[in-house]
Amino acid sequence: MKKNKIFRPQAALVTSLVFIWRWMSSRKAFHLFGGLFAIIGIGFLFFLIVEKRSKPFDVYQDRYMSLGLNALKSEQYPQAALYFRRVLYIDPDSDRAKFNLALIADQKGDQKNAVAMMVRLSQKNSGNLMAPASFWLVTKILQSEKKITPEQRLQVLKLLERVIAKDPQHLQARLLSIQFYSSIQLLDKAIAHAQAIVVKHPRFYLNLAKLSLAKGDRELAVSSARSASTFLKSKLETEPTNIGYRISLVDALRIQNKIDEAEELLLRGNKITPSKLINEQLSALYVLRASRSDNDINQTISQLKKALDWNPKSIAAYQLLGQLVSTSTDSGKEAIEILEQALVEGKTNSALVHTILGTAFLDQKKYESARHHLEMAHKLNPRMPIIINNLALALSSQKDPDLKRASKMIGIALEQAPNNVQIRESRGQIALRMEKWKEALSDFEYVMPVYSQNAQFQGELARLHRSMAIAYRNLGNESLAEKHDKMVIQFSDDSQ
């Protein structure tokens, strides 16, 4: 079947001009002058024909595009595809038609073809559809049920940068860039994207403040939190019952160290719209105050009581009470009383309180009390590695040690948390008490590089060197035992 040709006015015009030039070149000047008016008339007539015939094709193209978009919106994909193919028949370079055909392919389950078309459009720097195609590819990667690989993360970031290069105000691309750069700790890049959107979208000033705080830029964090406060206060004036605005404003005030203002804001909010969220925020605020009490034990206890009044299940409050039990006799008694009262009233997670008390007594070398609470915690939560670890230590350290059970339990804990170096050290300490010197040394040697290279474990090094000295001495290696003895003295001095 013979294909109808489309009339292209540009090609016809060029052909006509070439014909006229050749014709004029073959005629004498006198004859040309005489036929000038005829030539002008023919030219004008040709122009009218071209103009008349060229207009319908633009009209058809726009009409087909409109019909295709309507069909796509109505999910009539076969009709939509037909109209977009007609657009491409008139204009093979129509990126909009190609983009819509890719969307239809995706809806029909032809992922391979859809992705291929979108990739081509995303690589076309001069095209208007480069940004939408790139962002479509990003969403496809993120929709995958599988965990994103490092290669995919890099691909997403490159695509997002292309979107933003074409459309700097693309909010979703900016927000995703902030999320991805934050996840890989490239906070400078995340902050740059946040700064690009806050002027037009001031609700994100708080995000910028938190990013700046994480980076350690206190000045930018406070100034951003101040801007966030201004925005959130204006919102809260018009929507006083909006808990989200109120809690976000509390976060902004906390960054500015305006704790009293934050407390007043939450108490006022509790009167307007009482909620569990506000209670938890008030509790967290009092825990923060307690942690900043600067050795004022009475103030610390007072704030922790308030924290537990507002949220009896506050893990942070119980952990701080546990630290008080371990470090101070006077405050420790009151902390123990508060924790025991929480157990009696049953307002909190009993396993958590037993774990905190048991661990505190273990640090104080009150092994019988430690064992009692850790046994209770283990019954309530038998699969928690830290509970099993601490109970094993209590069993191996009490007046009549149960080393066999302790060894069995620490093995279970290590099975559940094989990469936990503190549990690995605990196994070594139990082996040491069982006089299994080589097994103990094996665990200690494994732990030593981690402890020595991390500041959080510096306080454990004196004990570790002391244990290694004992093991080497019992294995007859006095030279290494003495070296570890010297390290015990060094780290004991450092900890004072």
C-alpha positions in Angstrom: 0.0 0.0 0.0 1.4 3.4 -1.1 2.1 5.7 1.8 0.7 9.3 1.5 3.4 11.9 1.6 3.2 14.8 4.0 3.4 18.2 2.3 6.4 20.0 3.6 6.3 23.7 2.7 10.0 24.4 3.4 11.1 21.8 0.9 8.6 23.0 -1.7 9.8 26.6 -1.3 13.5 25.7 -1.8 12.6 23.6 -4.9 10.6 26.5 -6.4 13.3 29.1 -5.8 15.9 26.8 -7.5 13.5 26.4 -10.5 12.9 30.2 -10.7 16.7 31.0 -10.5 17.5 28.5 -13.3 14.7 29.7 -15.4 15.7 33.4 -15.1 19.3 32.5 -15.8 18.3 31.1 -19.2 16.3 34.2 -20.3 17.3 37.5 -21.8 16.9 40.6 -19.6 14.3 42.3 -21.9 12.1 39.2 -21.8 12.5 39.0 -18.0 11.4 42.5 -17.5 8.4 41.9 -19.6 7.4 38.9 -17.6 8.2 40.4 -14.2 4.7 41.0 -13.3 3.7 37.5 -14.2 6.5 36.1 -12.0 5.4 38.3 -9.1 1.8 37.1 -9.5 2.8 33.4 -9.7 5.0 33.9 -6.6 2.2 35.5 -4.6 -0.2 32.7 -5.7 2.4 30.1 -4.6 2.8 31.8 -1.2 -1.0 31.7 -0.6 -1.0 27.9 -1.5 1.9 27.2 0.8 0.3 29.2 3.7 -3.0 27.5 3.2 -1.6 24.0 3.1 0.9 24.4 6.0 -1.5 25.6 8.6 -3.6 22.4 9.0 -0.6 20.2 10.0 0.2 22.4 13.0 -3.5 22.3 13.9 -3.5 18.5 13.5 -0.4 18.1 15.7 -1.9 20.2 18.5 -5.2 18.5 18.2 -3.7 15.0 18.3 -1.6 16.0 21.4 -4.7 17.3 23.2 -6.7 14.2 22.3 -3.8 11.9 23.4 -3.4 13.7 26.8 -7.2 13.4 27.4 -7.1 9.7 26.6 -4.0 9.2 28.9 -5.8 11.0 31.7 -8.8 8.8 31.2 -6.5 5.7 31.2 -7.5 4.9 27.6 -4.0 3.8 26.7 -4.5 2.3 23.2 -6.3 5.5 22.0 -3.7 7.7 23.7 -0.8 5.8 22.0 -2.5 6.1 18.6 -2.7 9.9 19.0 0.9 10.3 20.2 2.1 8.2 17.3 0.2 10.5 14.9 2.0 13.4 16.5 5.4 11.7 15.9 4.3 11.1 12.2 4.0 14.8 11.8 6.9 15.8 14.0 9.4 12.9 14.6 11.3 15.1 17.2 8.4 15.6 19.6 9.8 14.8 23.0 6.4 15.3 24.6 4.9 12.5 22.5 7.9 10.2 23.2 7.6 10.9 27.0 3.9 10.1 27.0 4.5 6.9 25.0 7.0 5.9 27.6 4.4 6.4 30.3 1.9 4.3 28.4 4.6 1.5 28.0 5.1 1.6 31.7 1.4 1.3 32.4 1.2 -1.7 30.0 4.0 -3.4 31.9 6.7 -2.9 29.2 9.3 -1.6 31.7 12.2 -2.3 29.5 10.9 -0.1 26.6 9.7 2.6 29.0 13.0 2.9 30.8 14.9 2.9 27.5 12.8 5.8 26.1 13.1 7.7 29.4 16.9 7.2 29.5 17.2 8.7 25.9 15.1 11.7 26.9 17.0 12.2 30.2 20.3 12.4 28.2 19.0 15.0 25.8 20.3 18.2 27.4 18.5 20.5 25.0 15.1 18.8 25.4 12.3 20.2 27.6 11.6 16.7 28.9 15.0 16.0 30.3 14.1 16.9 33.9 10.8 15.0 34.0 12.4 11.9 32.4 15.3 12.0 34.8 12.9 12.3 37.8 10.8 9.5 36.4 13.8 7.3 36.4 14.6 8.3 40.0 11.1 7.3 41.2 11.4 3.9 39.4 14.6 3.1 41.3 13.1 4.2 44.6 9.9 2.1 44.0 12.0 -1.1 43.9 11.3 -3.4 46.8 14.9 -4.4 47.0 17.4 -2.4 49.1 19.1 0.3 47.0 22.7 -0.5 46.2 25.6 2.0 46.3 25.7 2.0 42.5 22.0 2.8 42.4 22.4 5.6 45.0 25.1 7.2 42.9 22.8 6.9 39.8 20.0 8.5 41.7 22.2 11.4 42.8 23.4 12.0 39.2 19.8 12.0 37.9 18.7 14.4 40.6 21.5 16.8 39.8 20.4 16.7 36.1 16.8 17.5 37.2 18.0 20.4 39.4 20.4 21.7 36.6 17.4 22.0 34.3 14.8 23.0 37.0 16.5 24.6 40.0 13.1 25.0 41.8 12.2 21.3 41.6 11.3 20.8 45.2 11.0 17.0 45.3 14.4 16.6 43.6 15.9 19.0 46.2 14.3 17.1 49.1 15.5 13.7 47.8 19.0 15.1 47.3 19.0 16.3 50.9 17.8 12.8 52.1 20.4 10.9 50.0 23.4 13.2 50.8 22.5 13.1 54.5 22.4 9.3 54.5 26.0 9.1 53.2 27.1 12.0 55.6 27.8 14.5 52.8 26.3 17.2 54.9 27.8 20.1 53.0 25.9 19.0 49.8 22.7 18.4 51.8 22.9 21.8 53.4 23.5 23.5 50.0 20.3 21.9 48.7 18.4 23.0 51.8 19.6 26.5 51.5 18.4 26.6 47.9 14.8 25.9 48.9 14.2 27.7 52.3 13.6 31.2 50.9 10.7 30.0 48.8 9.7 27.2 51.2 10.4 28.5 54.7 8.9 25.4 56.3 12.2 23.7 55.6 14.3 26.1 57.8 14.1 23.6 60.6 15.5 20.8 58.4 18.4 23.2 57.6 18.9 23.9 61.3 19.1 20.2 62.1 21.5 19.5 59.3 23.7 22.4 60.3 23.7 21.1 63.9 24.7 17.7 62.8 27.6 19.2 60.8 28.7 21.2 63.8 27.9 24.6 62.3 26.3 26.1 65.4 26.0 29.6 64.0 24.0 28.5 60.9 21.9 26.1 63.0 20.8 28.8 65.4 20.1 31.4 62.6 18.1 28.8 60.6 16.2 27.8 63.8 15.4 31.4 64.4 14.0 31.7 60.9 12.1 28.5 61.5 10.6 29.9 64.7 9.4 33.0 62.9 7.6 30.9 60.3 6.2 28.4 62.7 4.9 31.0 65.2 3.0 32.7 62.3 1.5 29.3 61.4 0.6 28.5 65.0 -1.2 31.8 65.4 -3.6 30.9 62.7 -3.8 27.2 63.6 -3.3 26.9 67.4 -4.5 23.3 67.5 -1.9 22.1 65.0 0.3 19.8 67.1 2.8 19.3 64.3 3.5 23.1 64.1 3.8 23.2 67.9 6.3 20.4 68.2 8.4 21.7 65.3 8.5 25.1 67.0 9.7 23.3 70.2 12.5 21.7 68.2 13.5 25.1 66.8 13.5 26.7 70.3 15.5 23.8 71.7 18.3 24.4 69.1 18.3 28.0 70.3 18.5 26.8 73.9 15.2 28.5 74.7 14.1 25.7 77.0 11.8 27.8 79.2 10.0 29.1 76.1 9.7 25.6 74.7 8.2 24.4 78.1 5.7 27.2 78.2 4.7 26.4 74.6 4.1 22.8 75.3 2.2 23.4 78.6 -0.1 25.9 76.7 -0.6 23.3 73.9 -1.5 20.6 76.5 -4.4 22.9 77.7 -5.6 23.5 74.1 -5.2 20.0 72.6 -4.0 17.4 75.2 -2.1 14.6 73.4 0.4 11.8 74.0 2.8 13.5 71.7 2.9 16.7 73.7 3.4 14.7 76.9 6.4 12.9 75.4 7.9 16.2 74.3 7.5 17.7 77.7 9.1 14.5 79.2 12.1 14.8 76.8 12.5 18.5 77.7 12.7 17.7 81.4 15.3 14.9 80.7 17.3 17.5 78.7 17.2 19.8 81.7 18.2 17.0 84.1 21.2 16.1 81.9 22.3 19.8 82.1 21.9 20.2 85.8 25.7 20.6 86.4 26.1 18.3 89.4 23.0 19.7 91.1 21.7 16.3 92.1 18.4 17.6 93.6 17.7 19.5 90.4 18.5 16.4 88.3 16.1 14.2 90.4 13.4 16.8 90.3 13.5 17.1 86.5 13.6 13.3 86.1 10.5 13.0 88.3 8.7 15.5 86.1 9.8 13.6 83.0 8.3 10.4 84.3 5.1 12.2 85.4 4.6 13.2 81.8 5.8 10.0 80.3 6.1 7.0 82.6 7.8 5.0 79.8 10.6 7.4 79.1 13.7 5.3 78.3 16.0 8.3 78.5 14.7 9.2 82.0 15.3 5.6 83.2 18.7 5.5 81.7 19.7 8.7 83.4 18.4 7.3 86.7 20.5 4.2 86.1 23.6 6.4 85.8 22.7 8.1 89.2 22.4 4.7 90.8 25.9 3.9 89.6 27.7 7.1 90.5 26.3 8.7 93.7 25.3 7.1 97.0 22.9 9.9 98.1 21.2 10.4 94.8 21.5 6.7 94.0 19.2 5.8 96.8 16.5 8.2 95.6 17.0 7.0 92.0 16.6 3.4 93.2 13.4 4.4 95.0 12.0 6.0 91.9 12.8 3.0 89.8 11.4 0.5 92.3 8.3 2.6 92.6 7.9 2.5 88.8 8.0 -1.3 89.0 5.4 -1.4 91.8 3.0 0.9 89.9 3.5 -1.0 86.6 3.4 2.2 84.6 6.5 1.3 82.5 8.4 -1.5 80.8 9.4 -3.7 83.7 12.1 -5.4 81.7 13.7 -2.0 81.0 13.7 -1.0 84.7 15.0 -4.4 85.9 17.8 -4.1 83.2 18.8 -0.6 84.3 18.8 -1.5 88.0 20.6 -4.8 87.4 23.3 -3.1 85.3 23.7 -0.3 87.9 24.2 -2.9 90.7 26.6 -4.8 88.4 28.8 -1.6 88.0 28.7 -1.2 91.8 29.8 -4.8 92.2 26.6 -5.6 94.1 26.4 -8.9 92.3 23.5 -10.5 94.2 21.2 -7.5 93.7 22.4 -7.3 90.1 21.6 -11.0 89.5 18.1 -10.6 91.0 17.1 -7.8 88.6 18.8 -9.3 85.6 17.1 -12.7 86.1 13.7 -10.8 86.2 14.7 -8.9 83.0 15.8 -12.1 81.3 12.4 -13.8 82.0 10.6 -10.8 80.6 12.8 -10.4 77.6 14.8 -13.6 77.1 16.3 -12.7 73.7 18.0 -9.3 74.5 21.8 -9.7 74.1 22.7 -7.0 76.7 20.5 -8.6 79.3 22.0 -12.1 78.7 25.5 -10.6 78.7 25.1 -8.7 82.0 23.4 -11.7 83.7 26.3 -13.9 82.6 28.7 -11.5 84.2 26.7 -11.3 87.4 26.6 -15.1 87.5 30.4 -15.4 87.0 31.2 -12.7 89.6 28.9 -13.5 92.5 30.1 -15.0 95.8 29.4 -18.5 94.6 29.9 -18.2 90.8 27.9 -20.3 88.4 30.6 -20.4 85.7 29.0 -23.2 83.7 25.7 -21.4 83.3 27.5 -18.1 82.7 29.6 -19.6 79.9 26.5 -21.1 78.3 24.6 -17.8 78.5 27.5 -15.7 77.1 27.6 -18.1 74.1 23.9 -17.4 73.4 24.5 -13.7 73.7 27.4 -13.9 71.2 25.3 -15.9 68.7 22.7 -13.2 68.7 25.2 -10.3 68.5 28.4 -11.8 66.9 30.0 -8.4 66.2 29.5 -6.9 69.6 33.0 -6.5 71.1 31.8 -5.9 74.6 30.1 -9.3 74.6 33.3 -10.8 73.2 35.2 -9.3 76.1 32.7 -10.7 78.5 33.3 -14.2 77.1 37.0 -13.7 77.7 36.5 -12.5 81.3 34.3 -15.6 82.0 37.0 -17.9 80.4 39.6 -16.1 82.6 37.6 -17.0 85.7 37.4 -20.6 84.4 41.2 -20.5 84.1 41.0 -21.1 80.3 43.9 -18.8 79.7 44.3 -19.3 75.9 40.6 -18.9 75.2 40.5 -15.8 77.3 43.5 -14.3 75.4 41.9 -15.1 72.1 38.9 -12.9 72.9 41.0 -10.2 74.5 43.3 -10.0 71.4 40.2 -9.7 69.2 38.8 -6.8 71.3 42.1 -4.9 72.0 42.4 -3.1 68.6 38.7 -1.9 68.8 39.1 -0.6 72.3 42.4 1.1 71.7 41.2 2.9 68.6 37.8 4.2 69.9 37.5 6.9 72.5 34.2 5.4 73.9 36.2 2.3 75.1 39.2 4.2 76.6 37.8 3.6 80.1 37.8 -0.2 79.6 41.5 -0.5 78.6 42.9 -0.7 82.2 40.6 -3.7 83.0 41.4 -5.3 79.7 45.2 -5.0 80.1 44.9 -6.3 83.7 43.1 -9.4 82.5 45.6 -10.0 79.7 48.5 -9.7 82.2 46.8 -12.4 84.4 46.4 -14.7 81.4 50.0 -14.2 80.1 51.4 -14.8 83.6 49.5 -18.0 84.0 50.8 -19.1 80.6 54.3 -18.5 81.8 55.0 -15.4 79.6 56.2 -13.0 82.3 57.6 -10.5 79.7 54.2 -9.8 78.1 52.5 -9.9 81.5 54.8 -7.1 82.8 54.2 -5.0 79.7 50.5 -5.2 80.2 51.0 -4.3 83.9 52.6 -1.1 82.8 49.7 -0.4 80.5 47.3 -0.9 83.4 49.2 1.8 85.4 49.1 4.2 82.3 45.4 3.8 81.7 44.5 3.9 85.4 46.3 7.3 85.6 44.6 8.5 82.4 41.2 7.7 83.8 41.7 9.6 87.1 
